[in-house]
Amino acid sequence: MPRGDKSAYTDKQKRQAKHIEENYEKHGVSKKEAESRAWATVNKESGGGKKSGSGRKKHPKD
């Protein structure tokens, strides 16, 4: 997967990034910078794109 490919993101993550990007643009940030900041925000909040389910469950400490 090449850098910048957004296919690994869920529809919800894509919607969130679009909404964040639009708000940045409304506040005078350039299109390119707004997109960059939006995806950085989505990555920080959700940990990035889709993850495989195997081995991801957190087990309670004994």
N, C-alpha and C positions, 0 to 999 in steps of 0.2 A: 504494500500500500504506500503510495507516494506521500510525501509530507503535504499537509494541507487537505488531504482527502477526508471528507466529513461523513463518509458512508458508514463508519463504525459508531455513529451517534444515533440515539433513539429519536423518534419524532418529537418527543417532549423536549429533549435537549436542544434540538434544532429550533423549535418554537421559542424557547427561552432565549437562545442566542439572538434570534431575529428581533425579539422584543427589546432586549438590552441594547442591541446595535441601534435600533430606531431612536431610543431615548438618548444615547450618546450623540447621534447626529442632530437631534432636536436641540441639544445644548451646544452646538457649534463644533463638534469634533469631526474631523475628516472621515470620509467613508471607510478608507483603509484602516485608519487607527481605531475607529468605532468597531469594525469587525474583529480586529485583533483583540481589543479589550473585552468584547462580548464573549468570544470563545475562551479567553483566559478565565473569565468569571465562571462560565459554565464548567470548565475543567476543575476549577478550585472547589466549587460547590458539590459536584457529582463525582469527582475523581476521574474524569475523562469519558471515553466512549464505552460501548458495551463491553462487559466482561463475561468470560465464560462462567457458568454456574458451578462447575465442579471445584470442590475444595475451597469455596468462598465463604461458606457459613462459619460464623464465629461461634465457638463453643464456650460455654460458661466455664469459669475456673473452678476446679474441684476444691 
